[in-house]
Amino acid sequence: MTTILIKNVTIVNEGSSRVADVLLKDGLIHKIDNNITPAGNYKEINGEGLHLLPGVIDDQVHFREPGLTHKATIGTEAAAAVAGGVTSFMEMPNTNPPAITQQLLEDKYAIAAATSVANYSFFMGVSNTNADEVLRTNDKKKDVCGVKIFMGSSTGDMLVDNYLTLSKIFSGSELLIATHCEDERVVTANKEKYPDADNASFHPLIRDTEACFASSFSAVQLAMMHNTRLHILHISTARELQLFTNMFPLTDKRITSEVCVHHLHFTANDYAQYGNLIKCNPAIKAPENRDALWEALLDDRLDIIATDHAPHTWEEKQLPYQKAPAGVPLVQHSLILMLQYAKQGKLSIEKVVEKMCHAPAQCFQIANRGYIREGYHADLVLVNMNDTYTVSKENILYKCGWSPFEGHTFPAKIVNTIVNGNIVYENGQVLDLYRGQRILFDR
């Protein structure tokens, strides 16, 4: 591995920013100090005027492999991730076949080991009939990120609505349980209310606030009954926020939450412009929900910012509303979107790092990642807060080839991404010379 010295860079880490040098050696952050002069050969990066952040850890992505590779692959989406400063990802089980056996789970790890330029972990999937298989994951709690339960239907056929299955897993899992929460009975009743729904503006009426709250409330009740470590994904409503607290530090919480960048950015008013391109589950809702999400993010009721990156082809998204699949490709642009909000004064750059880097590491108990600390893995991203980046067809790296941000100019730019001490993104290009590592956990 190349020894790298980053000189005179503004380090953003653990709530503060300071200028220093950072020496990377043997894949680790070797030293943080002023005026470092290493012995031997090394590559020097002039960090003057740049910010050095820990690599983003995205705790919810859908990279579609195996079985749905016309939409994406682990390799293509990992490349897009590092181009956006995301150095580690945790991927969902609703592929084809779904990752609902230990062998199918390990098959995905094998694909990532061969093709992913970013670090990786994969959730064990739950069905109505595989509870015993899921609980075998207890033996892998140091090298599997968690268990995923779809308590609402989405892409794929993984809805879990058997209460006995849910109770068995909530009572028996020693891993974090992550949930997609939308009550299927409410969604079905709403579909009957709007049988002629013909455009995406109906989506937040069908997959509404009540559907989200009812399911999230049920998950919280199960977790409290069994003292389960529960993490509810992609919170999208103001009402759900009453289920979470900021009375304790993140490391002491048994029930945590995630908000996604599209729910912080778009509102139901945007369906008129974007239509099916921003159709996702749970739905993007009325503006008052976005306002409440921002308030809860800033006061720490919401713990993590992620993407729920979920690509579909352009052709699939052009289908009529009721047939068009739900999901938005986001992993390449999540960090610069949040840096845009930092430049606007909506939150600090230190808060961006807390919610996208530190908090995922804390929440999932990731070993030696998510911080700029000596001895930690050198997963880092250099950003220029004084440059711009315009999204175009030419620089979108998702296999699906489109983004709702196409044509948008961000007031910040990713300069370099470093994974395990290796430069994997530089001068606008992914350097596909290295492979990421399997994420390990301190549990």
BELWO-V786805 format. One record per backbone hydrogen bond with DSSP energy under -0.5 kcal/mol. NH is the residue of the N-H (numbers start at 1). CO is the residue of the C=O. Records with the same first field share a line. If there is no record, write none. Layout:
NH = CO + CO
This chain:
4 = 24
5 = 43
6 = 4 + 22
7 = 5 + 45
9 = 20
10 = 50
11 = 9 + 18
12 = 52
13 = 11 + 16
16 = 13
18 = 11
20 = 9
21 = 33
22 = 6
23 = 31
24 = 4 + 22
25 = 28
28 = 25
29 = 376
30 = 23 + 28
31 = 23
33 = 21
43 = 3
45 = 5
47 = 7 + 45
50 = 47
51 = 383
52 = 10
53 = 51 + 381
54 = 12
55 = 379
56 = 85
57 = 356
58 = 56 + 88
59 = 57
61 = 90
62 = 309
68 = 64
71 = 68
72 = 68
77 = 73
78 = 74
79 = 75
80 = 76
81 = 77
82 = 78
83 = 79
84 = 80 + 81
85 = 82
86 = 81
87 = 56 + 85
88 = 56
89 = 119
90 = 58
91 = 121
92 = 61
95 = 93
96 = 66
99 = 93
100 = 98
105 = 101
106 = 102
107 = 103
108 = 104
109 = 105
110 = 106
111 = 107
112 = 108
113 = 109
114 = 110
115 = 111
116 = 112
119 = 87
120 = 437
121 = 89
123 = 91
124 = 146
125 = 99
126 = 148
130 = 127
134 = 130
135 = 131
136 = 132 + 133
137 = 134
138 = 135
139 = 136
140 = 137
141 = 138
143 = 140
144 = 140
147 = 176
148 = 124
149 = 178
150 = 158
151 = 149 + 180
160 = 150
161 = 159
163 = 161
166 = 162
167 = 163
168 = 164
169 = 165
170 = 166
171 = 167
172 = 168
173 = 169
177 = 229
178 = 147 + 176
179 = 231
180 = 149
181 = 179
182 = 151 + 180
183 = 211
187 = 183
188 = 184
189 = 185
190 = 186
191 = 187
192 = 188
193 = 189
194 = 190
195 = 192
197 = 194
202 = 199
203 = 200
205 = 202
206 = 202
207 = 203
208 = 206
212 = 208
213 = 209
214 = 210
215 = 211
216 = 212
217 = 213
218 = 214
219 = 215
220 = 216
221 = 217
222 = 218
223 = 219
224 = 220
225 = 221
226 = 222
227 = 223
228 = 223
230 = 228 + 254
231 = 177
232 = 256
233 = 179 + 231
235 = 258
241 = 238
242 = 239
243 = 240
244 = 241
252 = 249
253 = 249 + 250
256 = 230
258 = 232
259 = 304
261 = 306
263 = 260
264 = 260
265 = 261
266 = 262
268 = 285
270 = 267
271 = 268
272 = 269
273 = 270
274 = 270
275 = 271
277 = 274
278 = 275
279 = 276
280 = 278
289 = 286
290 = 286
291 = 287
292 = 288
293 = 289
294 = 290
295 = 291
296 = 292
297 = 293
298 = 294
299 = 295
300 = 297
301 = 296
302 = 296
303 = 257
304 = 257
305 = 355
306 = 259
308 = 60
309 = 60
310 = 328
311 = 62
314 = 400
317 = 313
318 = 314 + 315
319 = 316
323 = 320
324 = 320
327 = 279
328 = 308
333 = 330
334 = 330
337 = 333
338 = 334
339 = 335
340 = 336
341 = 337
342 = 338
343 = 339
344 = 340
345 = 342
346 = 341
347 = 341
352 = 348
353 = 349
354 = 350
355 = 351
356 = 352
357 = 353
358 = 353
359 = 354
361 = 357
362 = 358
363 = 359
364 = 360
365 = 361 + 362
366 = 361
367 = 440
368 = 366
373 = 371
375 = 29
376 = 373
377 = 368
378 = 27
379 = 377
380 = 378 + 418
381 = 53
382 = 416
383 = 51
384 = 413
385 = 383
387 = 384
389 = 410
391 = 389 + 408
395 = 392
396 = 392
397 = 395
401 = 398
406 = 403
407 = 391
408 = 405
410 = 389 + 408
413 = 384
415 = 382 + 413
416 = 382
417 = 425
418 = 380
419 = 422
421 = 378
422 = 419
424 = 417 + 422
425 = 417
426 = 429
427 = 415
429 = 426
431 = 424
432 = 430
433 = 431
434 = 431
436 = 116
439 = 120
441 = 142
442 = 365
443 = 441
